[in-house]
Every structure is written in structure tokens, then in C-alpha cells.
């Protein structure tokens, strides 16, 4: 693996058992992402995007092939270490935000940091820095239900950034947003990319994929560069 590579996948295959048949979801996928790149994986529903995202995010195992994330051989890594990698190396951003409705913005953002043992004062300082950059400083005491969809997604992005991950992994990040809010979130990804973050975005929408620095197509489990 090159020192420049954040993601290096070679010949990755994944199948699921459907009754008596094996359904091949990923077929000999070769995929590399350099550090600091903003890459979109574009594909229709059923193309294998979710499976590929779960493997990149260390939430599912590959059947064969190899996968290295930031120099770590994920295909040979035990579950306990994978949990650490998910917590520290990857910042997840989902279509439906995954915010806790009873927590305010500050609590939602610092909760993962407190769970990792960071003291509250440091966690709150980190939170305020990132929230300021994202233009939400006046929303810290608000609950998710008091925010717009675009604001909720920015809170989710702040939560992902707080742990200073090596990789931001975004799954249909504008899927629940109107066009205007979606454009604001994508402009934020562009800004984060310009600041040096490595971003992989999964999408079915070509107009969303256009915001990325590079796009690869996933069609019937095969990646087309």
C-alpha cells in the first residue's frame, strides 16, 4: 500500500446466501482512495453500494480479496480492533442523521467523545470549535426537532468531525434534504475537502456525485473507474 493511499481494496468479493442460492453482491472490486481525496461512489439501488460502504466502514467482512485502511489490513483484523477503528479512524454521516432526539446539539456531538473517555471540558471545547466553523454556535441548546434538515445534517457532520477521523464516510448525505439544503451540505463537504479531509460519499444521484473530486460507478457489483 502506498503512503498516499487511505483506502486500498484489491479483488474484493462479497456474497449473501438467499435461500439455496448465493447472491454475488461485489465482484472483484479494485478501489483506491488517496489521502485528501473526495470520491463519490455512484450507483443505482441494488448495485452493491450499501455493501461496499459497510465493508469500507468495517461494519461487514469481505469474503475474499484484501482491504487496507490507512495502512491497516482490515481483512486480517479481529473484531475488537475493528471496533476501535470504527470509533477512531472513521467518521460516519448517514442520510437520516442518527441524532438522539432527547439530546440537544452539544450533547449529541460530544456523546461519542465521552464514551471514548475524553473529559467533558475537552469534549465541549472541541465541539464549540467545530460548531463555530459550521455556523451552528447559536443552536447548541436546541433539540434535533427544533432544527431544519440541513442543520441536523450539519450537527451529524460535526459529530463525525469531532473525533478527528482519518476518513469521512457519507451515505446518501443529502437524501433526506430539499435541493437548497442539500446544496449547502455539499458545499460544506467541498470546504472540508479543501481543508484536507478524505471523504468517500455514496450516492445514487449524479448531480450529487458531481460535487466530488472523483467519481467511480458501481454497476451490478462491479466498480467502473
DOLUM-400748 format. One record per atom (N, C-alpha, C): y, x, z. Coordinates in pm, whole numbers, plus 50000, padded with zeros to 5 digits. Each point is the difference from the previous one (the first is absolute). Example, Ala and Ser with C-alpha at 12.3 -4.5 7.8 and 13.67 -1.06 7.14 Angstrom:
2
494315131950780
501194991150000
501205009050000
501054996549928
501195008250006
501094992350073
END
This chain:
225
498795008550000
501214991550000
501255008750000
500924996849909
501265007549992
500854997050123
500815010150041
500914998150113
501024989049970
500184997049869
500964989749959
499434985950014
498674998850006
499384986749997
500004993450138
500454987550004
499844991850120
498664992649993
499704994749880
498744992749976
499285006949886
498715002450021
499175005649893
498644993050003
499794990949904
498734992849989
499285004649874
498705001850014
499225004249885
498714992049993
499804993049887
498754992749975
499674989750107
501024993250051
499784990450110
499384987149945
498874996150061
499314987649965
499854991350124
500094986849980
499794990650110
499394987349945
498914995650064
499344987549964
499834991350123
499894987049977
499684990550108
498794991849959
499204996550097
498814992049974
500414985349994
499704993549889
500274985649983
498664993349975
499414994450107
498664994349986
499015011149968
499324998849888
499025010249962
500615010449905
501274998249965
500635009049903
500995009550066
500215011549936
501025009550042
501234998149911
501124997250062
501244998449926
500765013250004
500155006549885
500735012849993
501504997249995
500705003950106
501444996950012
500845011849953
499625012250037
500705012049953
499015008849925
500415004749883
499095007449912
500575013849968
499465010050067
500365014049970
501515002349994
500684995950106
501465001050005
500445014350032
500835005649913
500695012750026
501484996750020
500555004250114
501384996150032
500645010750087
501125005349955
500755009650083
501444995450015
500555002550118
501414997350027
500555012550066
501075005449944
500645011850058
500904996150117
500205009550090
500924997850111
501394996749945
500624989750058
501344996149957
500054990849881
498834995849949
499964991049883
500074985450044
500514991549911
499994985550019
499174994449885
498774995850031
499044995749899
499654985350019
499984992449891
499554986150004
498614999049937
499114992650067
498704996649943
500124985549954
499954998049869
500254986949939
498684994249950
499754987550036
498784993749949
499974985250035
499304992049918
499904985750028
499084997350119
499994987650044
499094995850107
498565002849957
499205005550091
498605002849969
499765013349931
501065008249986
499845012849930
499465011150091
499974997450133
499545010350095
501135006250079
501244994549986
501165005850069
499835000150152
499554988750055
499864999150147
498975009850051
498905001549926
498955009450040
500535014349996
500735003349894
500565013549988
501005002550113
500834989850031
500975001450108
499275002350134
498934992550023
499265001550127
499375013950013
499585005649888
499435013650004
501125010350022
501114998549928
501145009250021
500454999350146
500024987850057
500464998050137
498955002750107
498845005449958
498915003550094
499494987750076
500074988349936
499494987850061
498654996049943
499565007049896
498694997549939
499465013449951
498695000949993
499355012449955
499674999349852
500055011449934
499555000449861
498485001949998
499364995849891
498545001749986
499665014149954
500785004949904
499765013549949
501315005549946
500015013249979
501225006849958
500665006750119
501255004449983
500715006850109
501444995050009
500535000550122
501384996050024
500595008950108
501075007149964
500755008050097
501414994450014
500414998250126
501354995450032
500715010950078
501055005449939
500775010750065
499095011450046
499005003249916
499105011250031
498804996350085
499934987550049
498884995850087
498934993549913
498735004850007
498934993949919
499554986850061
500634989149958
499754986750059
498544995849982
499405003649886
498624995849972
498995006450096
500455010250076
499095006450096
500494998350144
500924990750022
500654998850131
499414988450080
499765002350128
499424989850091
501054989550038
499524988350043
500874988550026
501085002950104
499675007350105
501005002750104
501195007749942
499725009949916
501055007849936
500754991549897
499264991049931
500664991249902
501014990950070
499684995450121
500954991750076
501275007850030
499855012850034
501185008450026
500835001749873
499315001949887
500695001849872
500774987349963
499364988350018
500684987349972
501264998550084
499935004350125
501134998650093
501125009949973
499655012149958
501005010849994
500405004049858
499084999149906
500275005249865
500534989349905
499674987150030
500304989449903
500884989350063
501074996349929
500844988750040
499704988349908
499464989350058
499594988349920
501124989849991
500214994649879
500984989349978
499304989149921
499924988050060
499214989249942
500904988949944
499404991749913
500734989049938
500564990450104
499214997150105
500404989950099
500505006150131
500475012349993
500745006950108
499155003950122
499074991150044
499175002950119
500845002950124
501074992350019
500825001350121
499484990450107
500205003650127
499574991450111
501134990050027
499744986849984
501094990250004
500724999050135
499285003150110
500614998850133
500805012550040
499915010849920
500745012450029
501305000149919
501045006250059
501225001849920
499845012249908
501055002949923
499935010849900
499675013450066
500735003450107
499755012750070
498565000950049
499504989350063
498635000250053
498975001649889
500214993149887
499075001249888
499935014349947
501165006649995
500035013449941
499425010550094
500304998950130
499565010750092
498584998150052
499434987849983
498664997650055
498975010549958
499895003549868
499015010249962
500265013650066
501305003350019
500345012850063
499565000150147
500234988950071
499594999150141
498485000750011
499314993649904
498525000350002
499475014249979
500795008349931
499595014049979
500425008950115
500644994250102
500345007950119
501405005650003
500834996149900
501395004850003
500764992550111
500905007150072
500744993250106
501034990549939
500324989450074
500844989249947
501375005049955
500605009150078
501355004949967
500025006849863
499005008849977
499915007149871
499724990149887
499094990650027
499654990049898
501234991749961
500784995950100
501194991949971
501055008149923
500125012850033
500955008649928
499585001349853
498695002449977
499485001049862
500264987049924
499754988950069
500194986849939
501454998049958
500945003250090
501434997849970
500465008349880
499485012249988
500365008749887
499594993549868
498754995349996
499464994549875
500644986549969
500144991750102
500604986849981
501445001149949
500715010150048
501375002349954
500015003149851
499065008549956
499905003749859
499684987749914
499234990650056
499584988349923
500984988250014
501095002150075
501044989750011
499634988150084
499195002250105
499564988850084
500395001850147
500965008650028
500365003150139
500414987650078
500584990149932
500454987850069
498904989650014
498775003849964
498884990450005
498915003950101
500275010350080
498935005450087
499424989950097
500834990550047
499534990250099
499474987349935
500014999349866
499554987949931
498474999849987
499454987950003
498574997949972
499824998949848
498775002649950
499784998949855
500434986649940
499824989050075
500354986749948
501514998549977
500805008950060
501464999449986
500505009049886
499075006049926
500355009349892
499634994249865
500685004649896
499604996449863
498745008049963
499374996049889
498805007349955
500295014649972
501155002749936
500375013949970
500225008250126
500624993650101
500215007050128
498675002850070
499094990349995
498675002150062
499295011849935
500105000849866
499335011149933
500655013350036
501325000150020
500665012350043
499565004150141
499764990250087
499475002950134
498615006349986
499184994449911
498645005449979
500085014349945
500975002649913
500185013649947
500445009450112
500924995250085
500455008250114
498845003550092
499134990350025
498825002350085
499115010749937
499824999249868
499165009949930
500645013950005
501335000749989
500695013049996
500075006750137
499954992050106
500245005350135
499005010950039
498784999049949
498995010050037
500075012549911
501025000449912
500195011449907
498695003249924
499474990249927
498735002049931
500135009249879
498865005849960
499975008149878
500124991249876
499454987650010
499894991149885
500434985950040
500864993749917
500294985750015
499154992549898
499204990550049
499094992449915
500444985450004
500524995049887
500594986649995
499154990949911
499534988950059
499144990649929
500824987749961
500324998349872
500814988849950
501214997550092
500845010250022
501044998950103
501074989549972
500104995349874
501004989849968
499354986649968
498694999050022
499244988149959
500464987150065
500555000950123
500434987850071
501514997949992
500695008049917
501474999749998
500534994049870
501224994350008
500664995749877
500495012549924
500474997749878
500335011349912
501085009150060
501024993950059
501125007750055
499555008450120
499264993950094
499515007450117
499015010849957
499164996749901
499045009749949
500685012249944
501104997749925
500755011349941
500605008850109
500464993750110
500575007750112
498935009050064
498804994550018
498915007850061
499595011349906
499944997449870
499625010549904
501075010949993
501274996150011
501075010050003
499855008850124
499534994150110
499775007750122
498845009949980
498934995649934
498905009449968
500515011649915
500874996949903
500555010449915
500795010250083
500784994950096
500775008650090
499075008650085
498944993950053
499035007450083
499325010949918
499714996949874
499415010049909
500975011749980
501274996749979
501015010649979
500165008750125
499654994550117
500065007650125
498765008750021
499044999049906
498835008850006
498714993550043
500024986750023
498764993250042
499034998349882
498715001050031
498954997349902
499624985350014
500074992649889
499764985550004
498974996349893
499014992050041
499084993749905
500154985050018
500334993249891
500244985550003
498984993049911
499344989850056
499044991949926
500734987549953
499894996549871
500674988049951
499304994649875
500194986849978
499504993949876
501154997649903
501235003550043
501224996349928
500615012349932
500044999749867
500535011449925
501465002950034
500784989450029
501425002050034
500175007150133
499064998050092
500015007150128
499575014549978
498945001849920
499475013549975
501045009149936
500924994149922
501045008049930
500895007950097
500084995650126
500845007050097
499405013450041
498695001549979
499325012250042
500295011349903
499755012050048
500205012349925
498915001349893
498804994250030
498855001149909
499124987750021
499424995049893
499114988450009
498645003349942
498944995950071
498655000849946
499444985849996
499174997249899
499424986649984
498564999950048
499664989750076
498614998050044
499494987449932
499005001849914
499464988749923
498495000150016
499484989050056
498534999050023
499435012250069
500715004750101
499495011050082
500155013949942
500655000849882
500225013149937
501495003249998
500325012150039
501425004050007
500425006649869
501074994749944
500505005349872
501365006450027
500075013149983
501245007450032
501054997349893
END
